């Protein structure tokens, strides 16, 4: 096989990170934009010893699972790369991704439940992050998503997975920026003011917090003028903040966030609980599916153990800890981001929860301190970032946990890696439940219940 050759192939399945897989004489070919059971003509664009990369030049016979994408920008935007696949097939492929990741790492098959679908397939994202740039000649402000595998910005006017009100506000904001001579960021030259627009919106779509990320150490007066215009035009906007991020970095939000207008937070309501969400605080992007996850964890623990002591690690604003507090004797939430821990304390107070302790510290350090003090928990719940947990933290967790471990993961590969460590150190897998938080993408959330065996 050589670069530039063209083959007729059948798409076998979808892979984590969005590509589809086909094979030629058992040699794997990774293809962008495929759909399982497509028969396609593929142009080989790269060949390695173990695999090749291909690009579809023609769809000879479209799969029965292939559908018209929701978004007209689907082929150029690098965000929702599975919109061309019908939703039931998306769920089937996501379950298979979880199964294969676990099998590859653990060398054994475990029963995986069918993926619980997202209650909403459109307008489900309650956090939207748009990079911003500006055209050279017309000076028009652009915002949207990058093309896949590039930093070339695709200007987005309408995104079907973002709330319509965000699409509307974003277009209005860009127009006002042009009128006020507020510049967009030039990544190559590291100049221009606005780097990102970050929208956070409550699940009832009635409360919005806007964070304007700027390439500056100070807030220019034009930003105050813009904020006043926005809040007057859109009463749903409860607050606008400036995040001062003058460094040349891929990190979107710095730790320096200042209020410009209104509040510097919004209140989310899920079930009977209220959550304060600040600019830098983590909260699930899809709160409709997040509620399913919280209830599933609560249901599992209620059936297995009465009034457990619970360690809630990587806890954010203590969303899971608060949800489990009524079935627990005590919950200890550990979070290293200061603003999230502050929000967690506020949340415990407004929900009248008196058995929740909040610790603002790196998880690994806290685990070490617990072990030195001889503190253990009946149940540990961990919801680490995409990179998973550290080996040291997992070692501590095996010592801190007396009965059950609940692992909530957004990355099947790091989940499988960490489960291998845990199963080698006295835990057995009892239950695996994927939940779809990210419809039309390859991302998948997974709940794993483990029981201590020694």
N, C-alpha and C positions, 0 to 999 in steps of 0.2 A: 504494500500500500504506500502511495506517495501523495504528497501535497498536490492539489489541483485535479486529482482523479475524482470521477463522479460515479456514485453507486446508487442503485435502487434498494432501499432498505425498509424494514418494518420496525416501528418504534415499539420497544418491549415494555418499558416502564419509565416512571419519573424518579429522579434522584434528589437527595437533599442538596440544597443550593440551586435548585430550579431546572437543571438540565434534564433532558431525556436520554435514554440509553437504547442503542441498537448494537448489533454485533454483525461482523463479517467473518465467517469461519472462526467463531468464538473470540475474535479480537474486538474489545469494546470500543465503541465510538460514541462520544458525548455530543449531543446536538441541542442547540438552543431552539425553543419554540415548538418542540414536538408535542404530540399528544399520543397516549398509549393506543396502539393498533392503527396509527397512521401508516400508510405506505407512501414513502417520500423519496425524492431524488436528492441526494446529499453530495455537496461539494466538500471534499476534504481540505481543511485549511491548516491543519497542523498534525504531525505524526510524531509520537514518542515511542519508546520501547514497549510501554505497557498499555497505551491507549492512543486514540486519535480524536481530534476535534473536527466536527463537521457543521456545515451550514445548509439549511434546507433551501434548495433552488426551485423545487416544485413539489406540491402535494399531489401525488398521483391518485390515491384513494384516501379521502379523509376518514378518520375514525368515527365511529358512531358516538364517541364521547366528545368530539370536537364541537364547540359552540362558538357563536359570535361573541367576541369580548364586550364587556360592559362599556369599556372606555375606548374612544377613538384614538387615543394616544398609546394604546397597549403595545404596539410594535416598536415604539421608540423609547417609551418610559421604562426605566429599570426597576420599577416598584412591583406591581402585581403581575408576576410573570406566568400565573396559571389561569388567567381569565379565559383562555381559549379552551379550557377543559370543564365539562359539566361538573356541578358541585358534588354529586354523589361519587363520581370517579376521583375527584380531588381527595375526598375523605378516605377512599379505598387506598389511594397511593400513599397518603400520609401514614396510615396504619402500617403499610408495608415498609415504609422508611424506618419506623420505630422498630419493627420486628427485625429487619436486617441489621440495624445498628447494634441491637442487643446481641443478636446471634454472632456477629463478627467479633465482638469484644468478649462475650461470655462463653462462646463455644457451646451454647446450649439454647434450646427453644423454650420460651415461656409464653403462656397464653396471654395474648393482648386483646383487650376489649375493642369493639368497634369505636371509632372516633365519635365523640359527642359533637354534633354540629353547632356552629355559631347560631344564636337566635336571630342575628341580623347578618345579611350578606352584603348590604350596602349601608353606607353612612355609619359604620360601626367603630371607626377610629376616633377615640376621644383625646388623642394627642397627635398633632400634626407638626412636622418639622420641615420647613421649606428653606433650602439654601437660596440666597439672593445674589443676583448679578445685575449688570447694566449694559445695554448695547453701546458700542463705541460712538456711532454717528448720531442716532436719534436720542440717545440717553434714556431710552425706555427702560423702566425697572422690570426685571424678570424674576420669577420665583417658580419653583416646581421641584422636580426630581432629576437626578442625574441619569443619563443613558447608562445601560448596563456596562460594567467594567470600564467606566470613564468618569471624568469630572466635567463632561459636557452637559450643561444644564438644559433641560427640556421645560419650557415655560408652560405651566399648567393653569388653565382657567377653570376646569371642572374635573374633579376627581370623584368617582362614584363611591369610593369607600370612605371618603371624608364627609362630614355633615355639610349639607348644602349651605348653611349659614356661614361656614368657614370659607367655602368657595367664594361666596358673595363678599364677605368682609375683605378677603385677600385681594380681590380685584379692585375694590374701592380704595384700599390702603395703597396699592401700587400707583394708582392714579394720583392720589394726594401727595405721595412722595415726589412724583414728577413735578407737580404744581409748586411744591415747597422747596424744590432743588435739593432734595435729600438723595444722596447717591447710594448706589448698590456696590457691593464688594467686588473687587477684582482680585481673584485668588493668586494669579501669577505675579502681579505687581504689589500685592498686599496694600492696596489702597481702596478708598471708598468706605462708606459708613456702615450700612446694614449688611451683616453677614448671613443671618438666619432670621426667619420668623417662626416662632414656636407658639402654636395654639393649643391650649388645654381647655376642654369643654366637658361639662357635666353630662351624664348619660341621658338626662331629660332635655338636653340641648338648650337650657335656659341660662346657664352661667358660663362665661368664657373668661379665661385669663390669657392675655397676650404677652409674650416675652419677646422683645426686640433685641436681638444680639448684635452688638455694635463693635466696630473696630476702633475703639476709642477708650481713653482713660477717664473721660468726662462725658456728661450727657449734654449735647448741644440743645440750644433753645428751640430749634425747629422740631425736635422730638416731642417736646412738651406741647407745642402747637398741634402737631399731628395727633397726639393722644387725646387732646381735648375735642378735636373734630371727630375722632373715631367713637369716643364714648357718647357724644351727643347724637351721632347718627345711629349707633347700635346700642340700645340699652342692655342688650344681653352681655355686653362686655363689662364685667364687674371690676376689672383691674388691668392695668398695663404696667409692665416692668421693663427696665433696660438691663440687659446683662452685658457688663463691660468685659469684652474679650479681645484685647488688642494684640494678643500673641498670634503668630502664624502657626496654627495648630489645627488638627482634625477634630479636636474636642469641641463640641458645639457650645455647651454652656460652661462658663467659668464659675467660680464660687462667689463672684462679686455681682450680686443682683440688687438693683435699687428700684423702688417704686416710683413711677412717674405720675400715675393717676389712679384713683380708686384703691381697691384692696390689692395686696400682694399674694392673694390666695383665692381659691374658690372652694365651695362645699359640694362634695359628691354624696349622694344618698344611694346606698345599695341595701335592699331588704329593709330592716329596721334600724340600720346603722348609718351614721353620718361620718364622713371623712374630710378633714381639711387637707387640701392639696396645694402646696406651694410650688414655685417655679422649678426648683431643683429636686423636688421629691419624686421618688418612683411610685407610680401607680399603674396598674394594668392598662394597656392601650385599648383593649376591648372589655369594658366593664360588664357587658351583658354576659359574656362567656366567663369572666372572672367570678361572677356570682355562682355560676355552675360549679366551678372548681372549689370555691369556699364551702358550698353546701355538700359536695361530694366528700371532702375531707372530714367535715363535721359528721356526716352520716357514717362513714367508716369507723371513726373513733368512737362514736356513740355505741356502735354495735360490738366493739371489741373491749372497751375499758371504761370504768366508771370514775369520774372526777380525777383525771390524770393531771400531774404537773407537766407543763408543756414549755419547751424551749422553742421559740420562734426566731429563727436565724435568717440573716439577710432580709430583714422584716419590712424595710421601707417605712411607710406610715402606719405600720402594724395592722394592715388590712386583714391578714389571716388571723393574727393573734386576737384582735378584737372579735372577729367572727366566732372564734373558738372559746372565748372567755366564759360563756355561760355554761359550757360543759366541763370546764376545767376547775381544779382546785386553785391553780395559780398558773399564769402565763408570764414568761420573761422574754421580751422582744429585744433583739440585738441588731443594731443598725449603725454603720459608720458615718453616714451623711448627716451632718448636724441638723439641717433644716428638716429632714425627714423625721428624725427623732423628736424634734420640737413639735412637729405636726402630730406625731403619735401620742405625745403627752396631752396635747389639746384634744385629740380624738377620744382618748380614754375619759377625759373630763366631760365632754359634751354627751358621751354615751353612758355616763354614770357607771363606769367600770372601775371597780376597786381592787380587782385581783390581777392587775396587769402592771408589771414593772418594765420600764424602758431603760435600756442601756445604750448610750451613744459611744460606740467604740468598735474598732476592727474586730470582726468575728473571731479570728484566730487567737488574738490576744485575750479576748473574753473567755473563750473555751479553755485556754491554758490556766487562767485564773480560777475558773470553776473547778478544774481538776485539782489544783493545789489546795482549794478550800474543801474538797470532798463533796462538791455539789453534783447531784445527778438529777435526771428528769425521766419520768415515765415515757414521755413522747418527745421526740425532736422533729420539728418541721423545718425543712430548709428549702429556700427558693432562691438559689444563687444566680448570679448573672450568667450570660451566655457562655462564658469561658468555664463555667462549672466551679467546683470547690477546689481548694488546694489539698494536696496529699496530707499535709500536717493537720488541716482542719478536719478532714475525714477521720484521721487517726484519733483526734480528740473526741469527735462525735461518737465513735464506737465505744469510748470509755464513759461518755456523759449520758448515754441513752440506755435505759434499763429494759424497755419493752418494745416500743415501736418507733420506726423512723419513716417519716413521710417526706419524699423527695419530689419537689415540683420543678420541672425542667423545661426550658424553652429551646434546648439543643440536644437532639437524640444522640449525637456523637459524644459530647462531654458527659451526658447522662450515663451512657453505656460504660465509658471509661471509669466514672466514679462508682457505678454499681459493681464493677469488677472488684474494686478495692474493698467495698463494703461486704460483698459476699465472701471474699477471702478472709474477712475479719469478723465472722460471727453473726452475719445477718442473712436471712433468706427472703427472697422475693415472694410476696403473697398476692399481689394485685397490681395490674398495670392498666391505666386508663388514660388514653389520649383525649385531649379536648381541643377543639379548633378555635383559637383566638384570632387567627390571621387568614380569613377566607381569601382565596384567589392567590395565595402565596405558598411557598414550600414550607413555611414555618409551622411548627406544631408544638403545643404544650402537652406535657405528659406528667401524670401523677403516678408515683410508684410507692406502694406500701410495703415496708420491710419489717420483719419480726426478728428480734434478737433470739438466737438459739443457744447461747451459752452465757 
